[in-house]
């Protein structure tokens, strides 16, 4: 199951990234392919069409983050409980006494009662995933709040159904990519607990001793990469929040529903899509916090960069066509470069 899930996720990220990279190639021979991909990706102000065929309201963006919050919360709670029960980061004598047994063929199977059977390297991997999922939870929770209270989507704004389905897939696959390397053990842990509950009933289940310090302490023992990654994550997170607040306030500055104005402030002074740049910074933080050794997270990051660069380039072209006085010093998404 682990190999199958990891291979499936990696294949999906590659399959999603390659067409975008092809469309980004500045060749007139590929203009038809670029236009085709843009037709699937356009939304809001970029989707100027009287036809509503194969489109949904742009306010359906909220669905992405409802799904993301529910799914990420489930993964976080189950992974955190699994880590707390089977992968403690403690220096107890019996843990080290199990190493010779493990090296000579002892069973490495995780168990609720056999805590010493988990190799220390894998314990850190599990707790890193808890850390990454915790960051993802912070991210998608804010995005959900913003779609409800910050963004005032135009009633005429639409998005292509393909883009809608892609968004739903992304927010299922992205959190899963952060913990996919031990999915079989996590699945077995959850199913065993559910089966035990069904057989024994609530009254016969063993009492769970919950200690907040023991629950949080392993996160404090993670390495410097996790904390540098978290710093990068919150740097992007803060700037994206500011940029979204600026975009949300633009609707109050216009008299007509479909009227647009040039945004100013924060990273908008350097690029046309600073909220996309901030999203890239956020996922770069997750990549650094992961330790940079997981190919699946690298491919997730590659998809995010390619997708947002493609969208930002089209947004930049739209601004240039729409406003004659658009600031000439702004680039699409990367300051001074692109």
C-alpha positions in Angstrom: 0.0 0.0 0.0 2.8 2.4 0.9 4.7 2.0 -2.4 1.4 2.1 -4.4 0.2 5.3 -2.7 3.6 7.0 -3.0 4.0 6.0 -6.6 0.4 7.2 -7.3 0.9 10.6 -5.7 4.3 11.1 -7.5 2.8 10.1 -10.8 -0.1 12.5 -10.3 2.2 15.4 -9.5 4.4 14.7 -12.5 1.3 14.3 -14.8 -0.1 17.6 -13.5 3.2 19.5 -13.8 4.5 18.5 -17.3 1.6 20.0 -19.3 2.1 23.3 -17.5 5.9 23.3 -18.1 5.2 22.7 -21.8 2.7 25.5 -21.9 5.3 27.8 -20.3 7.7 27.3 -23.1 7.8 30.6 -25.1 7.2 29.0 -28.5 4.6 30.1 -31.1 4.3 26.4 -32.1 2.9 25.6 -28.7 0.5 28.6 -28.6 -2.5 26.3 -29.3 -1.6 24.1 -26.4 -1.1 27.1 -24.1 -4.5 28.5 -25.1 -6.1 25.1 -24.5 -4.6 24.8 -21.0 -5.6 28.4 -20.3 -9.2 27.6 -21.2 -9.3 25.0 -18.5 -7.5 27.2 -15.9 -9.2 30.5 -16.3 -11.4 31.9 -13.6 -12.8 35.2 -12.4 -11.6 38.2 -14.4 -9.7 36.0 -16.7 -12.8 34.0 -17.7 -14.7 36.6 -19.7 -17.4 34.6 -21.4 -21.1 34.9 -21.6 -21.5 31.1 -21.7 -21.8 29.3 -18.4 -21.2 25.9 -20.0 -18.7 23.7 -18.1 -18.3 26.4 -15.4 -19.2 26.8 -11.8 -19.5 30.0 -9.6 -16.1 31.2 -8.4 -17.5 31.3 -4.8 -17.2 27.5 -5.0 -13.6 28.2 -4.0 -14.9 27.8 -0.5 -15.4 24.0 -1.2 -11.6 23.6 -1.6 -10.9 24.8 1.9 -13.9 23.1 3.6 -12.6 19.8 2.1 -9.0 20.8 3.0 -9.8 21.6 6.6 -11.8 18.4 7.2 -9.3 16.2 5.5 -6.2 17.8 7.0 -7.8 17.7 10.5 -8.5 14.0 10.1 -4.9 13.3 9.0 -3.5 15.5 11.7 -5.5 14.0 14.5 -4.9 10.4 13.4 -1.2 10.9 12.7 -0.6 12.8 16.0 -2.4 10.1 18.0 -0.4 7.4 16.1 2.8 9.2 16.8 2.0 9.7 20.5 1.1 6.1 21.0 3.7 4.3 18.9 6.6 6.7 18.2 7.7 8.5 21.4 10.9 10.6 21.2 12.2 9.6 24.6 15.5 8.2 25.8 14.5 5.2 27.8 16.8 2.2 28.4 14.4 -0.4 27.0 14.4 1.5 23.6 18.1 0.9 23.1 17.9 -2.7 24.3 15.6 -3.4 21.4 18.1 -2.3 18.8 20.1 -5.6 18.7 16.8 -7.5 18.4 15.7 -5.3 15.5 19.0 -5.7 13.7 19.0 -9.5 14.1 15.5 -9.8 12.6 13.2 -8.7 15.4 9.7 -7.6 14.3 9.5 -3.9 13.4 5.7 -3.9 13.5 4.3 -0.9 15.3 2.1 -1.8 18.3 0.1 0.1 20.9 1.9 -1.7 23.7 5.3 -2.4 22.1 6.6 1.1 21.8 10.3 0.2 21.6 9.9 -1.6 18.2 9.9 1.7 16.3 13.3 2.7 15.0 14.3 6.2 16.1 14.8 7.4 12.5 11.2 6.5 11.7 9.9 8.1 14.8 11.4 11.4 13.8 9.9 10.9 10.3 6.4 10.4 11.9 6.7 13.5 14.1 8.0 15.5 11.1 4.8 14.6 9.3 2.8 15.7 12.4 4.7 19.0 12.2 4.0 19.4 8.5 0.3 18.6 8.9 0.1 21.1 11.7 1.5 23.8 9.4 -0.9 22.8 6.6 -3.8 23.0 9.1 -2.9 26.6 9.9 -2.7 27.4 6.2 -6.0 25.9 5.0 -7.9 27.1 8.1 -6.9 30.7 7.3 -7.8 30.2 3.6 -11.3 29.0 4.6 -11.8 32.0 6.8 -10.7 34.3 4.0 -13.0 32.8 1.4 -15.9 33.4 3.8 -15.1 36.8 5.3 -12.5 38.5 3.2 -13.2 37.7 -0.5 -16.4 39.1 -1.9 -16.7 37.2 -5.1 -18.7 38.8 -7.9 -22.0 37.0 -8.6 -20.9 36.8 -12.3 -17.5 35.4 -11.6 -17.1 31.8 -12.9 -14.4 29.1 -13.0 -14.0 26.2 -15.3 -15.2 22.8 -14.0 -11.8 21.3 -14.8 -10.1 23.8 -12.6 -12.7 23.2 -9.8 -12.1 19.4 -9.9 -8.3 20.0 -10.0 -8.6 22.1 -6.9 -10.6 19.4 -5.0 -7.9 16.8 -6.0 -5.1 19.1 -4.9 -6.4 19.7 -1.4 -6.9 15.9 -1.0 -3.5 15.0 -2.3 -1.3 17.8 -0.8 -1.9 16.9 2.9 -1.7 13.2 2.1 1.7 13.8 0.4 3.0 15.1 3.8 2.4 11.7 5.5 2.2 9.1 2.7 5.5 7.3 3.7 4.0 5.5 6.6 0.4 5.3 5.3 0.2 1.4 5.8 1.1 1.7 9.5 -1.3 4.6 10.0 -4.1 2.7 8.3 -3.4 -0.4 10.4 -3.3 1.7 13.6 -6.7 3.3 12.8 -8.4 0.2 11.7 -7.2 -1.7 14.7 -8.5 0.9 17.1 -11.9 1.0 15.3 -12.1 -2.8 15.3 -11.3 -2.8 19.0 -13.9 -0.3 19.7 -16.5 -2.2 17.7 -15.7 -5.5 19.5 -15.3 -4.3 23.0 -17.6 -1.3 23.1 -16.9 2.1 24.7 -17.1 0.8 28.3 -14.5 -1.9 27.7 -11.9 0.3 25.9 -8.8 1.0 28.0 -8.7 4.5 29.5 -6.6 6.9 27.5 -4.1 8.9 29.6 -3.7 12.3 28.0 -0.7 14.5 28.8 -0.5 17.8 26.9 3.3 18.0 27.6 4.0 14.5 26.3 1.7 15.3 23.3 3.7 18.5 22.4 7.2 17.7 23.7 8.3 15.6 20.7 7.7 18.5 18.4 10.1 20.6 20.4 12.8 17.9 19.8 12.7 18.2 16.0 15.7 19.5 14.1 16.7 23.0 13.0 15.4 22.3 9.5 11.8 22.1 10.8 12.1 25.5 12.6 13.7 27.2 9.6 11.0 25.8 7.4 8.3 27.0 9.8 9.9 30.5 9.8 9.8 30.5 5.9 6.2 29.2 6.0 5.0 31.9 8.4 6.8 34.6 6.4 4.8 33.6 3.3 1.7 33.1 5.4 1.8 36.6 6.8 2.4 38.2 3.4 -0.3 36.2 1.8 -2.8 37.3 4.5 -1.9 40.9 3.8 -2.2 40.6 0.1 -5.5 38.8 0.3 -6.8 41.6 2.6 -5.7 44.1 -0.1 -7.5 42.1 -2.8 -10.6 41.8 -0.6 -10.7 45.5 0.0 -10.7 46.4 -3.8 -14.3 45.5 -4.1 -15.2 48.3 -1.7 -13.3 50.8 -3.9 -15.4 50.1 -7.0 -18.9 51.4 -7.8 -19.8 48.6 -10.3 -19.8 44.9 -9.6 -17.4 44.0 -12.5 -15.1 47.0 -12.2 -11.4 46.5 -11.5 -8.7 48.7 -10.0 -4.9 48.3 -9.7 -4.0 46.8 -6.3 -1.2 48.5 -4.3 0.6 47.7 -1.1 2.9 45.0 0.4 4.3 42.7 -2.3 2.0 44.2 -4.9 4.6 46.9 -5.4 6.9 44.3 -7.0 4.8 41.7 -8.6 1.3 41.3 -10.1 0.4 38.2 -8.1 2.1 38.5 -4.7 -0.5 36.1 -3.2 0.8 33.4 -5.6 4.4 34.3 -4.7 3.5 33.9 -1.0 1.9 30.6 -1.7 5.2 29.4 -3.2 7.0 30.7 -0.2 4.6 28.8 2.1 5.2 25.5 0.2 8.9 26.2 0.2 8.7 26.4 4.0 7.0 23.0 4.0 9.7 21.6 1.8 12.5 22.8 4.1 10.6 21.6 7.2 10.3 18.1 5.6 14.1 17.9 5.5 14.2 18.0 1.7 14.7 14.2 1.4 11.2 13.3 0.3 10.7 13.2 -3.5 6.9 13.3 -3.1 7.1 16.7 -1.4 9.5 18.0 -4.0 7.1 17.0 -6.8 4.2 18.7 -4.8 6.3 21.9 -4.6 7.2 21.6 -8.3 3.5 21.5 -9.2 2.7 24.5 -7.0 5.5 26.6 -8.6 4.6 25.6 -12.2 0.8 26.1 -11.7 1.1 29.5 -10.0 3.8 30.8 -12.4 1.5 29.9 -15.3 -1.5 31.6 -13.7 0.5 34.6 -12.6 1.8 35.1 -16.2 -1.7 35.3 -17.6 -2.8 37.6 -14.8 0.1 39.9 -15.5 -0.8 40.0 -19.2 -4.4 40.8 -18.3 -3.3 43.7 -16.1 -1.2 45.1 -18.9 -4.1 44.9 -21.4 -6.6 46.3 -18.9 -4.7 49.3 -17.6 -2.6 51.7 -19.7 -1.1 53.2 -16.5 -0.1 49.8 -15.0 3.3 50.1 -13.1 6.1 49.1 -15.5 8.4 47.9 -12.7 6.1 45.0 -11.7 6.8 41.5 -12.8 4.4 38.6 -12.9 5.4 36.6 -9.8 9.2 36.7 -9.2 10.6 40.2 -8.4 13.1 41.4 -11.0 13.0 38.1 -12.9 9.6 36.9 -14.1 
